Amino acid sequence: MQENTSSKEIKKITDADVRGKKVLLRTSLNVPIAADGSVGDMFRLKAALPTIEHLSKNGARTIVIAHLGRAGDTLEPVVKELTKLLPNVSIKFVGGALADAAAHISEMKDGECVVLENVRTNDGEEKNDPALAQQFASLGEMFVNDAFADSHRTHASVVGVAQLLPSYAGLLMQSEVEHLTPALTPPQGAVAIIGGAKFETKEPLISKLLERHYTKVLLGGALANDGLKARGMPFGASLVSDTVMPTALATDDRIVLPMDGVFQDVDANAEREAYVTDVRATEKIVDIGSYTAKAWVNEILSTPLLVWNGPTGIYELGFVSGTEILAHAVSEMDGKAVVGGGDTLAALQKHTFDTNKVFLSTGGGAMLEFLTTGTLVGLDALRNSSAKIAE
C-alpha cells in the first residue's frame, strides 16, 4: 500500500453542531474482560470518554456502536463500567438485534447516550456488507469515528457507514493522528524499537522506518530471532517466522539485534543469560539480556524521537524484564515517544511519565499500519465523506 498523500482534510466533531442530532459514534470498547465479568484494563475505555462527554455536553443524542472480542461477546459488562466512569451522562445499554434499536433511539433526549450490542453479532460487519452499513446509517444523522484502534479494518461500522452519512473524526481519533504524524517525518537521530512476533506483518513498517531515515531500528522478541536466522547466527529452539527476512534488511547495519539474551532450555526447563551467539540447540531466546537492555536504554535516553511497538521478550509468559527496563527509560527520556501494543503499554503504565512527551496509542495493528502508510481505511473513509460534505 502506498503512503497517503491526500490533501483532503477530515472534518472534526468539535467543529460540528450536534445539538438535538442523532449521532452514530463508532468507538473502541474492545477491552479484556476478567473471569468475574469486570473490565481487566481500563486504558482503552478511558480513552473513549472525552468524545462521549463532548457529545453529551453539547446536546447530541449519541448512539454508540463498538465491538468486543472476535466471537461477538456482549458489551453489557463494558457498559456497566462506562456508566461508572461517566456518572453525569445518561447511558443505556440496548441489547438484542440491531433492528430493535430504532424504537429506543426515537425516545432519546438531548445529551443522552445508548450503547448498542457488539457490532460483530451482526452478519456482514467484517465483510463491510452494504446492507448492514445502511442499517447502521439509518439510526443516525451524523457519523463520528473515534475508534482509531479499529480503523485499519474495512468493516461496515468503520468504513461502510462513513460513505452514507456526514462523517467526522472524534477527539481520540484527532489526538492519535496529531501525535503519530510527526513520526512519519522523524528528526535526525530518531530510533524505533519493534518487538513481538509475526515478522511478515511488521516487515513493511521496518522497511518504511529505514526509508524514512530512522537512525536505528532495534528488533526484539521473535523478530530478533528472524534477524539472527537471516544473518546466519544460531537461534536455537527459538520461535521464528515462516517468512524469511530479506537480505536487504538483514544486511542493513541500522537493524540492531540483541547482543545477549535470556535463554530457556526446553528440555531441562532451566534458564540462563548469555551472548546470543552461545544459544544452544535446546534453548529458546525468551528476552533480551542485561547488556542489550543497558545499550538500548542509552539509545532511548539520547534520541529526540522514539517509536516503540511490541515487547522485547515473551511477555505473556512472564519474561518481562527487558520490556520493563526499557519502559522505565522511556518514562525518564528528554525526547518524545509514541508507544503502542498491549504489552508495551502495560509495562509503561507502571511508571509515571510526562504525557506531553510520551504518547500512548490505543492502536496496536492500527498504529503499525498508520506508521507504514500514513493513513488508515477508516481515515480515508472520513476524508472522502468530508470531501462530499464540502462539495
N, C-alpha and C positions, 0 to 999 in steps of 0.2 A: 504494500500500500504506500502511495506517495504521500509525502508530508503536505499537510494542509497549507494552502497559500491564499485561502479565501479572504477577501476584504469585507465581506458582509458581516455586519455587527449583529450580535444576538441581543434581543430585547430583554431588559431586566424587569423583574416583577416589581422592583422598587419604583419604577417609572410608570406603572400602570394604576389606573383607578379600579379598585376591586370591590368597592362598597356595594353590597347587595348582589354581587355577581356570584354565580356558582363556579367555583374554581377547582378544577381537577388537578390535584397535586400528586405527582409521582415522586415519592421519596424513598429512602433506603431504610428499611426496618429489619433487614436481614441480620439478626443478632443471634448469638448462641443461646440456646435455652437449656438450663440445667435440669437435672432429673426431677427436681421438685417443682418444675414449671416456672421458675424465676429466670429473669434475664441474666446471663452469665457475664456479659461485658457491655457496659453502658456507653462506650465511646461513640459508636455509630448512631445510637439512639439520641444521645445528647446533641450530636451534630445536626440532627434533623429538626431540632426545636426552633431555632431562630426564624425559619421560614413559616412554620405553622403559627408561631406567635405573631409575626408580621401580618399574616393574612387575617388572623382573628382580630387583632387590634384595629385593622383598617376596614373591618366590617364585611369581609368575604364570607361566603358560605363554602367552607373548604371540604372537598371530598378527597380523602387520602386513598391512594392505591399504592401497593407495595407487594413485595414477595418475601417469603421466609423459607429457606431451605430449598432443596431440589425436588423433594417429594410432594410439596404442596401442603405443609403443615399449617395449622390455624394461627392467625395473627392475634388471637384473643389475649394470650398472656403478655404480648408485647404492648397491646393497647392498654392493659391494666397498668403497666409501668409508665406508659405515656401520660396517663391521667394523673399519676402522682407527680410527674415532673412538670406538668402544666396545670396546676390547680385552678388557675384563673381562666382556663379555656374549657368550654363545654365540649367534651369529646364523647362520642357514642360509637360503639362497635356494631357494625351491621354485618352479621354473618350470613351464610346461605348463598343462594345463587345471585349472580350479577343482575339478572332480570328483576329481582325483587327489591333492588336498591332504590329505584326511582321513587317509590312511594315514600320512603323515609326522607329522601332528599327534598321532596316537594314540601315537607313540613319544617325544613330548616329555617332558622332565623339568622340575621346578620351576626357574624362573629362566631357562629357555631361550627363544629367540625364533626364529620363522620368518617370512620375508617372502614373500608370495605374489606372483605375476605381476601386472602392471599390470591394475587392475580394468577399464580401458576395452577390454581384449581380450575382455571378456565382452559378448555381445549383451544389451541391456536395461539396462546400467549407467546411461546418461544419460537413459533413459526411466523410471527408478525402477520397473523391472519387478518385480512382487511375487514371481515365481518365483525371480529372481536374488537378491533380498533374503533369501528363505528359504534359499537355498543358502549365502549368507554366514552367516546366523544359525545354521545347523546346525553350523558349525565351532566355535562358542564358547558359553560360558555367560554371559558378560557382554560388553557393548559399550562401548568408550571412543571418543569423538570428540575428537581433538586437532587436526583439520585445519581450523582457522579459515579459512584461505585458500580452502577449497573448500566452506564451509558455507553459501554463498549459492546453491548449486545443489541442485535437488531430484533427487538421484541415489540409486540403490539403496544404495550403500555409505555414504551420508551420512544419508539420511532413512529409507529403507525398512527397513533393519536395526534402526534405533533403535525401531521400532514392534514389534519381535519379541523383543528381549532387554532385561533390566535394563540401563539405559544411564547413562553418566557422562561428565562433561567431563574432559579431560586437563589437564595442567599448563599447556601453552601456551594452550589454549582459555580457561582461567581467567584467565591473565595478560592476554590480548587484551581480554577483556570488562572486566576490572578497570581497565585503562589507557584504554580508549576510552570507557567510560561517562561519565566526567566531562565529555567534550566534548559530551554531549547537553544538559547544563545549564551552559553556559560562564560564567565570571566576566565582569564588566563589562570591556570593552576587548579581548575575545578577537578574534583575527584568523585568517582562513583564506586559504591560497594553494591554488588549484585550477588545475592545468595540464594539459597534454596535449591530446588531441583528443576527438572524439565528444561534442559538446555534448548530444545527445539522451540520452545515458546519465548525464550529470552534472547536467543541469538540475534533477532532483528534489532532489539534495543541495544545490545552490546556493540553491534556494528555501527549503529547510529551514534552512540556516545563517542566512539572513536572518530567518526566522521565529523562530529561537532567539536573535535579537538579537546576532549577531556584529557587532562594530563595523565591520569591513571584510572584504570578500571580494575578494582580488586574483586576477585572471584572467591566466594565462599560456598560452603555446603557442597552438594553434589556437583554443582557447576565447576568447582575447583577440581574435582575428580576427573571430569571430562577434559579439563585443561592438562592435567598430569598425563592422562592417556594419550592425548594428541601430541604431547611433547616427548613421548616415548619414555616416560618415567613410570615407576611402579605405582599402582594404586590398590594393590591387594584385593580384598573382597569387597571393596567399596562400591556403592551404588554409582553406576554410570548410565548415561542416556544411550538410546539406540542410535541417535543422530550423532555423527562424528563431527567434532569441531573442525571447521575449515582451516586449512593451512595458513591462510591469511591472518586469521585470528590467533592461531597457536603460535605463530612466529612474531607477532607484534609485541614489542617489548613494553608497551603500555598496559598489556594484560598482565596483572600481577597475581601470582598464585601463592598460597601459604608456604612458608619455609618449613614449618613444623606443624604437628597435629596431635590430637588425642586419638589413640587407636583403641579399638575394642576387638579382642580376639573372639571370633565367632564360635570357636570350639571350647576354649577354656573359660570364656566369659570374664576374661581379665582385661584390665585397661592399663595403658602406659602412654607416656608422651615422648615423642622423638621427632627427628627430622623426617620429612615426608619421604625422602629417598630411602629410609630404613624400614618402611612399612612391609610387613610380611604377608605372604600369600593368604594366611588365615585371618588377617586383621582388616577391619574396615575403618576408614577415617571418619570420625564422628564429630569433630570440631577442630577449629584452628588451635594451635599451641600457643604458649606464652610468648615466645619470641615474635611470632607473627602478630599477635594481639598488640604487643608493645609498638611494633613498627607501624601498624595500621592506626593506632591511637595518634601517633605523631603525624600521620597523613591527615587525620581528621582535624587536629588542632591547628594545622598550618594552612588548610585550604580555605579559600574565600567562599566556596560553594560545595556542598556535599549532597549527592543524590544517593539514597540508600533504600534498597528494597530486598528483603529476604535475609534470613538468619545465616550465621556462619557455620552452624552445626545442626544436628538432628534435634531441633528444639523441642519437638513434641515428645521425645523420649528422655528429656531431661538434660541433654547436652547443651546447656545454655550459657556456659561461662564466657566463651568468646563474644557472643552476641551482647551480653550484658556489660562486658568491659568496654566494648565499643559504644554502647548506649550511654554509659556514664561519660565517656569522652565527648559525645555529641552534646550532652547537657552543659558542658563546660566550654565549648568552642566559641571563638570570637566571630567566625564566619557564619554563613547561613546554611540551613539544611532543609531538604524536603525528604520526608521519610514515609514509606508505605509498606503494606504487608502485615498481616495479623500478628505474627510472632515478633517482628521487628518493633511494631507499635507497643506490644505487651512489655517488651524489655525497656523501651524508652519511657513508658508511663510510670515506671518505678522510680523515676527521677524527677526532680524539679528543674524546669528549663525556661528560658526566655521565649515566649510564644512569638515575639517579634523576630526572632532569629530562626527558630525551629518550627516548621510546619508539618503537622501530621495529616497525611492524606487518608481519606476514608476508602480510597480505591486501592486494591492490590493489582489485579489484572488491568483495571481501567487506568491506573497510574502508569503502568508499563506501556500500555497502548498509546496513551496521550504523549508520553515522552518519546515514543518511537515515531509517531506520525504527526504530532502537533494538533490532533483533533480526535473526536470520537463520533461514532454514528449518531449518538444521541445529540451531540452538539451540532452536527451537520443538519439534523432534522429541525432543531431550533433555529439555526441560521437560515435555512430555506423557508421556514414558516415566517420568520421575521421579515424576510425579503418580500414575501407575499403581503404581509401587513403593511409594509412601507409603500408598496405599489398601490 
